Amino acid sequence: MSSIKEKFNQISPSEFFYSNRDLAGFSNPTRSLYTAVREFVENALDACDQKGILPDVHLTIKAVEPDKPDPKPYILTVKDNGPGVDAKHIPLAFGTVLYGSKFGLKQARGMFGLGATMAILYGQITTNKPVIVKSCADGQTQNQFEILLDIQKNKPVIVKHNTKEASKKGLSVSICLEGDYSKAGNKIRDYVYETSLITPYATITFDDPKGQKFQHTRFVKEIPPPPTIIRPHPHGIDVERIRRMIVESQFEIPTIDDVMIEKVRKDLGLSKQNLSFTAIMTKAKKKWKNLSRQVRVVIALLSFLKMDFEKLSKIRIEDLDVPNKKLHYWDFGDSQSKTVDMDPESQYYKQLTNTVQGEPLTTFLTKRFQRVGPTTAVKFAEFAKFKPEKRMGTLTNQELVNLSDALQKFDDFMAPDSSCLAPLGESPLEKGIKKFFNPDFVAVVQRPASAYSGFPFIVEMGIAYGGDIKSGGPHVYRYANRIPLLYDEGSDVVLKVVNDTDWGRYKVKGDPPFIIVSHICSTRIPYKTAGKENVADRQEIERELRLGLQFLSRKLAAFMSKRGQAEMAKKRANLYAKYIPMIAEFCTELAGKKKEPNYKKILEELEPVEIKTEKTIEEEKPIESK
């Protein structure tokens, strides 16, 4: 049997997404047009949010050949009044997959800043046209780029670049892509409509391919405070993340090149002197307190190598083997690897081992994680059965696994910091619902910050009844980080909670005209798919949604109860108004009298019952729920 050598190739991120574009929501012309709109609009809103600018976003979709049947090429353009992008970043930002500013731990509409590049990539694949980016970041000069993406190398190819004068900041991105507007149009219009409900401080204009204009003008003048970047919470950490954090926290052995040697000479005051090894070490001892960490490490290495600067310039440090107390280096003169033993009793040994072994466990916890103080760190070390002074760089694989498990199980960490979140707020949400639905009843609630797997999240919900709402409810509007979720609703956690509710208990029967608005904001929304359309049923999120919905449902039940009483009072009044005149006439005849009793006075006394009940409902409408 002949042996077959298997060949392994590394592919670029753009090559991967080219082959698996359905993962990111670009599975067909209908879904792709909708996803591209979504990505560009969300990037525009995020850019404005970060700088506290009231957004003006203009979306245009134009057919290249209007008479052709769908699917066909469309030009999609999104313009905003945001801060723009510096010219030096444009080629990488719009011509590279996984290049962006969304990798910090804070709330943003997009997850990785990858969706816009995916839309550009999809456009290039289907029409072979470059993306056109116009950006003004200084309010004076507009840079215009035409960029293609080199899929194999994941690099931008600049087709054209020119500049012209501009009077205001902003960004315009335009792509040509294959789409099917006849099928995607309803979803895109719904997306624009629902985005303006959850972003009431933005003006969003949409010019569709048929020449229709849909404009949603802002009706709130204040932007919620932007989210901040925070350190991770211990409960949201796995072994691989800890490993990376250890590497980030370690001070690496500096490269000993001519520049570094010159720095050491200068710091020791030896710029013009060639001293022997012994003389260098004597000088270093005197100046030790004033030396930088990098220079101290080089001196510590020198102490074991027993070399002067000339010899030091002819070697390269390869490895510091702490367990075996050996220092390996490459000698360029002899072209071979050499080893020296390190004396653990040496005063320089600790300097070197601390360098490669990283911070003690307690320092690592307090510096690298949010809301972990020294007392909690020591308490955790005891719980996890680690010495508080244990150096992070000395942890074995098994110890890393034990540490990760203990971080998940330790209950005394404070709840995650929610300053990285930017919920819309109860008042703007209520204003949005009132403007869009003109309901008879509305109630909103913002739940306190909670966390799942160490990621903070906040749930906001609103409920509305009557007015302009169509019957057949509940109609559910789902949002995550201010993004409307329009696809894959069947398996979403919000739908699960709504469908589990027994609405009869809350006096809601038949085909009621009512809506539910649900907004989850988090640093990490647990989407079920890369298309970011449905939220997984994490236990903690489900619980907060349930509590929010129960609170609002009780408010609705109170309203329905009062409404029922008012309707009964009205029915009674109508009944009396119909039958009392007949009874009066019958009684007059029976008594043999000619003049009827004054029954109109009785009817007048009944009227205020109806008016009072309606007025009471109006006065007792819950305007805001805290």
C-alpha positions in Angstrom: 0.0 0.0 0.0 1.6 3.3 -1.1 1.9 6.0 1.4 0.1 9.2 0.4 1.5 12.5 1.8 -1.2 14.8 2.9 -0.7 18.4 2.1 -1.8 21.1 4.5 -2.6 24.6 3.3 -3.3 27.7 5.3 -6.1 29.8 3.7 -6.6 33.5 4.2 -9.8 34.7 6.1 -11.2 36.1 2.9 -10.6 32.8 1.1 -12.5 31.1 3.9 -15.5 33.5 3.7 -15.4 33.3 -0.1 -16.0 29.5 0.3 -18.4 29.8 3.2 -20.2 33.1 2.6 -23.6 31.7 3.6 -22.2 31.6 7.2 -22.3 35.4 7.3 -25.7 35.8 5.7 -24.7 35.9 2.0 -26.4 32.7 1.0 -28.5 34.0 -2.0 -29.3 37.2 -3.9 -32.3 38.0 -1.6 -30.6 37.5 1.7 -27.3 39.1 0.5 -28.9 42.4 -0.6 -30.7 42.6 2.8 -27.5 41.7 4.8 -25.4 44.2 2.8 -27.9 47.0 3.6 -27.9 46.0 7.3 -24.1 45.9 7.6 -23.5 49.3 6.0 -26.3 51.0 7.9 -25.2 49.5 11.3 -21.6 50.6 10.7 -22.8 54.1 9.9 -24.9 54.3 13.1 -22.0 52.8 15.2 -19.6 55.4 13.9 -21.9 58.3 14.8 -22.7 56.8 18.2 -19.1 56.5 19.2 -18.5 60.2 18.5 -21.8 61.4 20.0 -23.1 62.7 16.6 -26.8 62.6 15.8 -26.9 60.3 12.8 -28.1 61.3 9.3 -28.0 58.1 7.3 -28.9 58.0 3.6 -29.5 54.6 2.0 -29.9 54.2 -1.8 -30.5 51.1 -3.9 -30.4 51.5 -7.7 -30.8 48.9 -10.4 -28.0 49.0 -13.0 -30.4 47.8 -15.7 -33.9 48.5 -14.3 -35.7 46.5 -17.1 -33.9 43.3 -16.4 -35.7 40.7 -14.2 -34.4 39.8 -10.7 -31.9 38.7 -9.6 -29.7 41.4 -11.2 -26.9 43.9 -10.3 -27.8 46.7 -7.9 -25.7 49.6 -6.7 -26.0 50.0 -3.0 -24.8 53.2 -1.4 -24.9 54.3 2.3 -23.8 57.8 3.3 -23.5 59.1 6.8 -22.4 62.3 8.7 -20.1 60.4 11.0 -16.4 61.0 11.8 -15.2 59.4 8.5 -12.1 57.1 8.2 -8.5 58.4 7.8 -7.2 57.8 4.3 -4.3 55.6 5.6 -6.9 53.1 7.1 -9.4 53.0 4.2 -7.6 50.3 2.0 -7.2 47.9 5.0 -10.6 48.7 6.5 -12.5 48.0 3.2 -10.2 45.6 1.5 -9.3 43.1 4.3 -11.5 40.6 6.1 -11.2 40.8 9.9 -9.7 44.2 10.0 -11.6 46.7 12.1 -12.2 48.4 15.5 -14.8 46.0 17.0 -12.5 43.6 18.8 -12.6 45.3 22.2 -15.1 44.2 24.9 -17.8 46.8 24.5 -21.3 46.8 23.0 -21.5 47.5 19.2 -24.1 46.6 16.6 -21.7 44.4 14.6 -19.7 41.6 16.2 -16.4 41.7 14.4 -16.5 44.6 11.9 -16.4 41.8 9.3 -19.9 42.1 7.8 -19.2 45.2 5.7 -16.1 43.6 4.2 -18.1 40.5 3.5 -20.7 42.6 1.6 -17.8 44.1 -0.4 -16.4 40.6 -1.1 -19.8 39.3 -2.1 -20.3 42.3 -4.5 -16.9 41.6 -6.1 -17.6 37.9 -6.5 -21.0 38.5 -8.2 -20.2 41.6 -10.3 -16.4 42.0 -10.3 -16.8 45.7 -9.5 -14.7 47.6 -6.9 -16.0 49.2 -3.8 -16.1 53.0 -4.0 -15.3 54.7 -0.6 -15.5 58.5 -0.1 -14.3 59.7 3.2 -13.8 63.0 4.8 -12.2 62.8 8.3 -11.0 66.4 8.7 -13.9 68.4 7.2 -11.7 69.7 4.4 -10.5 67.0 2.1 -12.4 64.0 0.8 -10.5 60.9 -0.2 -12.1 58.7 -2.9 -10.9 55.1 -3.3 -11.8 52.4 -5.7 -10.7 49.1 -4.1 -10.7 45.4 -5.0 -10.0 42.6 -2.6 -7.2 40.1 -3.3 -9.0 37.0 -2.0 -6.0 34.7 -1.9 -3.8 37.2 0.0 -6.6 38.9 1.9 -5.1 42.2 0.8 -6.6 45.4 -0.8 -5.8 46.3 -4.4 -6.2 50.1 -4.9 -7.7 50.6 -8.4 -8.0 54.4 -8.1 -7.4 57.1 -5.4 -8.0 60.8 -5.7 -8.9 63.7 -3.4 -11.1 66.8 -3.6 -12.2 69.6 -1.3 -15.1 68.9 1.1 -17.0 71.0 3.6 -18.2 68.4 6.1 -17.1 65.1 7.6 -18.7 61.8 6.7 -18.4 58.5 4.9 -20.0 57.1 1.7 -19.6 53.4 0.7 -20.9 52.1 -2.6 -20.9 48.6 -3.9 -22.3 46.8 -6.9 -23.8 43.4 -6.1 -26.2 40.8 -7.4 -29.5 41.1 -5.5 -33.2 40.3 -5.7 -35.1 43.4 -4.6 -38.5 42.0 -5.7 -38.1 39.5 -2.8 -35.9 41.5 -0.4 -37.7 44.8 -0.7 -40.3 44.1 2.1 -37.6 43.0 4.5 -35.4 46.0 3.7 -38.3 48.4 4.2 -39.2 46.7 7.5 -35.5 46.9 8.6 -35.4 50.7 7.9 -38.7 51.2 9.7 -37.7 49.1 12.7 -34.2 50.6 13.0 -35.8 54.1 13.2 -38.0 52.8 16.1 -35.0 51.6 18.2 -32.8 54.6 17.0 -35.2 57.5 17.5 -32.3 60.0 17.6 -31.3 59.1 14.0 -32.7 60.4 10.7 -32.8 57.5 8.2 -33.7 58.1 4.5 -34.2 55.2 2.0 -34.4 55.7 -1.8 -35.6 52.5 -3.2 -35.1 51.2 -6.8 -38.6 52.2 -7.8 -38.0 55.9 -7.0 -39.9 55.9 -3.7 -38.5 57.8 -0.7 -39.0 56.5 2.8 -37.8 59.1 5.4 -37.9 58.6 9.1 -36.9 61.8 10.9 -35.4 61.8 14.4 -37.8 62.6 17.1 -35.4 62.3 20.1 -32.6 64.9 20.3 -30.3 63.0 22.8 -28.0 60.1 22.1 -27.6 57.5 24.9 -24.0 57.7 26.3 -21.6 55.6 24.2 -20.4 52.2 25.6 -16.9 52.0 27.0 -14.3 49.2 26.6 -13.9 47.1 29.7 -11.7 44.2 30.9 -13.2 40.7 30.8 -15.1 39.2 33.7 -13.7 36.0 35.3 -16.9 34.1 34.4 -16.5 34.7 30.7 -13.0 33.2 30.4 -11.9 29.9 28.9 -8.4 28.2 28.9 -7.4 29.6 25.6 -8.2 33.2 26.6 -6.2 32.8 29.9 -3.3 31.5 27.8 -3.4 34.5 25.6 -3.7 36.9 28.5 -0.7 35.3 30.1 1.3 35.9 26.9 0.1 39.5 26.9 1.1 40.0 30.5 4.6 38.6 30.1 7.5 40.8 29.6 9.4 39.2 26.7 13.2 38.9 26.6 14.3 41.9 24.6 16.0 41.4 21.3 19.7 42.1 21.9 20.7 43.9 18.7 23.0 46.9 18.1 20.3 49.3 19.1 19.6 47.5 22.4 23.4 47.3 23.2 23.7 51.0 22.5 20.8 51.7 24.9 22.5 49.6 27.7 25.8 51.4 27.2 24.1 54.8 27.3 22.1 54.0 30.5 25.3 52.8 32.2 27.3 55.8 31.0 29.6 53.7 28.9 28.9 55.2 25.4 32.6 55.7 24.6 34.2 53.0 26.7 34.8 49.4 25.9 34.9 47.8 29.4 35.5 44.2 30.3 32.7 42.0 31.5 33.7 42.5 35.2 33.9 46.3 34.8 30.4 46.3 33.1 28.9 44.3 36.0 30.5 46.6 38.6 29.0 49.7 36.9 25.6 48.0 36.6 25.5 47.3 40.4 26.0 51.0 41.2 23.3 52.2 38.7 20.8 49.3 39.2 18.1 51.4 40.9 17.9 53.8 38.0 17.9 51.2 35.2 14.8 50.4 33.1 13.4 46.9 33.2 14.7 46.1 29.7 18.2 47.1 30.6 18.1 45.1 33.8 17.1 42.0 31.9 20.1 42.4 29.5 22.5 42.8 32.5 21.0 39.7 34.0 21.6 37.8 30.8 25.1 39.2 30.7 25.8 37.9 34.2 25.3 34.3 33.1 26.9 34.6 29.6 30.0 36.4 31.1 30.5 38.4 28.0 31.4 42.0 27.1 29.4 44.1 24.7 31.5 43.0 21.6 30.8 39.3 22.3 27.2 40.0 23.1 26.7 41.5 19.7 27.6 38.2 18.0 25.0 36.0 19.7 21.2 35.6 19.7 19.2 34.5 22.8 17.2 31.4 21.9 15.5 30.2 25.1 15.4 30.6 28.8 14.7 27.1 30.2 13.6 27.9 33.8 12.8 24.3 34.9 16.3 23.2 34.0 18.0 26.5 34.9 19.7 26.7 31.5 20.1 29.6 29.0 20.4 28.7 25.3 21.9 31.0 22.7 23.1 31.0 19.1 26.7 31.9 18.4 27.0 33.5 15.0 30.8 33.1 15.0 30.8 29.3 15.5 27.4 28.9 13.8 26.1 26.7 16.6 23.7 26.6 19.5 25.3 26.9 23.0 24.1 26.5 26.5 25.1 28.0 29.9 23.9 27.0 33.3 22.1 29.6 35.5 23.0 29.7 39.2 19.6 30.0 41.1 21.5 31.6 44.0 22.6 34.5 41.8 21.0 37.8 42.5 20.2 38.1 38.8 18.4 34.7 38.5 15.1 36.1 40.0 15.2 39.1 37.6 15.2 36.7 34.6 12.8 34.1 35.9 10.2 36.7 36.9 10.5 38.1 33.4 9.5 34.9 31.6 7.3 33.6 34.4 4.9 36.6 34.3 2.9 38.1 37.1 1.9 36.4 40.3 -1.7 34.9 40.3 -3.1 37.7 42.5 -1.6 40.5 40.4 -2.8 38.8 37.2 -6.4 38.7 38.6 -6.5 42.3 39.8 -4.8 43.8 36.8 -6.3 41.8 33.9 -10.0 41.3 35.1 -12.7 43.8 36.0 -13.9 44.3 39.6 -11.4 41.9 41.2 -9.7 43.4 44.3 -6.7 42.1 46.2 -8.8 40.5 49.0 -11.0 38.7 46.4 -7.9 37.6 44.5 -6.4 36.0 47.7 -9.7 34.4 48.6 -10.0 33.0 45.0 -6.4 31.5 45.2 -7.4 29.7 48.4 -10.6 28.4 46.8 -8.8 27.2 43.6 -5.9 25.7 45.7 -3.2 27.9 44.2 -0.5 29.8 46.0 -1.3 33.6 45.7 2.3 34.2 44.6 2.2 31.4 41.9 3.7 32.9 38.7 1.3 32.6 35.7 4.1 31.6 33.3 4.8 28.5 35.3 1.3 27.0 35.1 1.1 23.6 33.4 -1.7 22.7 31.0 -3.6 20.9 33.7 -3.2 23.8 36.1 -4.6 26.1 33.4 -7.7 23.9 33.1 -8.1 23.8 36.9 -7.7 27.6 37.0 -10.3 28.1 34.3 -12.8 25.7 36.0 -12.3 27.5 39.4 -12.9 30.9 37.8 -16.4 29.7 36.6 -17.3 28.1 40.0 -16.1 30.9 42.3 -19.3 32.8 43.5 -17.7 35.8 45.2 -16.7 37.8 42.1 -18.7 41.0 41.8 -21.3 41.2 39.0 -20.0 42.3 35.7 -19.6 46.0 35.0 -22.3 47.3 32.7 -20.7 50.6 31.7 -19.7 48.8 28.5 -23.4 48.7 27.5 -25.5 51.4 25.9 -29.2 50.6 26.3 -31.7 52.9 24.6 -33.5 53.8 27.9 -37.1 53.7 29.0 -38.1 57.2 27.9 -36.8 57.0 24.2 -38.2 53.5 23.9 -41.7 54.7 25.0 -41.6 57.7 22.7 -40.7 55.4 19.8 -43.6 53.1 20.5 -46.0 56.0 20.9 -44.9 57.6 17.6 -45.0 54.4 15.6 -48.2 52.8 17.0 -50.2 55.6 18.6 -51.5 53.0 21.2 -54.2 53.3 23.8 -51.9 51.8 26.4 -48.1 51.5 26.6 -45.7 50.4 29.3 -41.9 49.9 29.2 -39.3 48.5 31.6 -35.5 48.3 31.7 -34.2 45.3 33.7 -31.1 45.7 35.9 -27.8 44.6 34.4 -27.2 40.8 34.6 -24.6 38.5 33.1 -24.3 35.2 31.2 -20.9 33.4 31.1 -19.3 36.6 32.4 -20.7 38.8 29.6 -22.9 41.7 30.9 -26.3 42.3 29.3 -29.4 44.4 29.8 -32.9 43.6 28.7 -35.4 46.4 27.8 -39.0 45.7 26.9 -42.1 47.5 25.9 -45.7 46.5 25.5 -48.5 48.4 23.7 -52.2 47.8 23.1 -54.9 49.3 20.8 -54.5 52.5 18.7 -53.1 51.9 15.3 -51.9 48.4 16.1 -53.4 45.7 13.8 -55.2 42.8 15.4 -53.8 39.2 15.6 -51.2 40.0 18.3 -48.9 39.7 20.0 -46.7 41.1 17.2 -43.1 40.8 18.4 -40.3 43.3 17.5 -36.9 41.8 18.3 -33.7 43.8 18.7 -30.2 43.0 19.8 -27.7 45.8 20.3 -30.2 48.1 18.4 -30.3 45.8 15.4 -33.8 44.6 14.2 -33.8 40.8 13.9 -36.1 39.9 11.0 -35.1 36.4 10.0 -35.1 33.0 11.7 -37.6 34.2 14.4 -38.9 30.6 15.0 -36.0 29.5 17.2 -35.4 32.8 19.0 -35.4 33.0 22.8 -37.8 36.0 22.8 -40.4 34.1 20.8 -40.0 31.2 23.2 -40.8 33.4 26.2 -43.7 35.1 24.5 -45.2 31.8 23.2 -44.9 30.3 26.7 -47.0 33.1 28.2 -50.6 32.3 29.0 -52.2 35.6 27.8 -55.6 34.6 29.1 -54.3 35.1 32.6 -53.7 38.7 31.7 -57.2 39.3 30.3 -56.0 39.3 26.6 -58.2 37.1 24.4 -59.1 36.5 20.8 -57.0 38.4 18.2 -55.9 41.3 20.2 -54.2 44.4 18.8 -51.0 44.4 20.8 -47.2 44.5 20.3 -44.1 43.5 22.3 -40.8 45.2 21.7 -37.7 43.4 23.1 -34.2 44.8 23.2 -31.2 42.8 24.4 -27.9 44.7 24.6 -24.6 42.9 25.5 -20.9 42.8 24.8 -21.5 39.4 23.3 -25.0 38.5 22.0 -25.2 34.7 21.9 -26.4 34.5 18.3 -27.1 31.0 17.0 -25.7 31.7 13.6 -23.1 34.0 12.0 -26.0 35.7 10.2 -26.9 37.3 13.6 -30.6 36.9 13.3 -31.7 34.9 16.3 -30.6 34.8 19.9 -29.9 31.5 21.7 -31.9 30.6 24.8 -29.3 31.1 27.4 -30.8 30.5 30.8 -29.9 33.9 32.3 -31.2 35.9 29.3 -34.4 33.8 29.2 -35.0 34.6 32.9 -34.6 38.4 32.5 -36.9 38.4 29.4 -39.5 36.4 31.4 -39.3 38.8 34.4 -39.6 41.8 32.2 -42.5 40.4 30.3 -44.4 39.4 33.5 -44.0 42.9 34.8 -45.4 44.5 31.6 -48.1 41.9 31.3 -49.4 42.7 34.8 -49.6 46.4 33.8 -51.5 45.4 30.6 -53.9 43.2 32.7 -54.7 46.2 35.0 -55.4 48.3 31.9 -57.6 45.6 30.4 -59.5 45.2 33.7 -60.3 48.9 33.8 -61.1 49.0 30.1 -63.5 46.0 30.8 -65.2 47.9 33.6 -65.6 51.0 31.4 -67.1 48.9 28.6 -69.6 47.3 31.1 -70.6 50.7 32.5 -71.1 52.0 28.9 -73.2 48.9 28.1 -75.3 49.5 31.2 -75.8 53.1 30.3 -76.8 52.2 26.8 -79.2 49.6 28.1 -80.9 52.0 30.5 -81.1 54.7 27.7 -82.9 52.1 25.5 -85.4 50.6 28.0 -86.2 53.4 30.6 -88.3 55.5 28.1 -90.3 52.3 27.3 -90.8 51.5 31.0 -91.9 55.1 31.6 -94.4 55.0 28.8 -95.8 51.6 30.0 -96.0 52.8 33.7 -97.9 55.9 32.6 -100.4 53.9 30.7 -100.8 51.4 33.5 -101.5 54.2 36.1 -103.9 55.8 33.7 -102.0 59.1 33.8 -101.3 61.4 30.9 -98.0 62.8 32.0 -94.9 60.6 31.9 -92.4 60.7 34.9 -89.2 62.7 34.4 -86.9 59.8 33.5 -84.4 62.1 31.7 -83.0 63.1 35.1 -82.2 59.4 35.8 -80.3 59.1 32.4 -78.4 62.3 33.2 -77.3 60.8 36.5 -76.1 57.6 34.7 -73.9 59.6 32.2 -71.1 60.6 34.5 -70.5 57.0 35.3 -69.4 56.4 31.7 -67.4 59.7 31.5 -65.7 59.1 34.9 -64.7 55.6 34.0 -63.1 56.7 30.7 -61.4 59.6 32.4 -60.1 57.3 35.1 -58.5 55.0 32.5 -56.8 57.9 30.8 -55.5 59.2 34.2 -54.3 55.8 35.3 -52.5 54.8 32.1 -49.0 53.8 33.1 -46.8 56.3 31.4 -43.4 54.9 32.6 -42.5 51.9 34.6 -39.4 52.1 36.7 
